[in-house]
Amino acid sequence: MVCCVPSYIHVGVKVGILGGGQLGRMMGEAALKTGIQLEFVDPKGAKSPAGQTGFPCIAASYKDEKVCGSKK
């Protein structure tokens, strides 16, 4: 069920999140209700709180430019 999605957010959009702590988990739970897809990067990977939401959670350092992008 998709609910409460503002008109400027397209259902199915994918958002990358750095950090998979408790706030990430809460965002994941809210995203499940809106149809927004999330992908997390956290050093703990699937063992992080956000990793329990069912969204992909990549185990990597926040400094890993291959995963998080570069400043270029």
Disulfide bonds with the S-S distance in Angstrom:
none
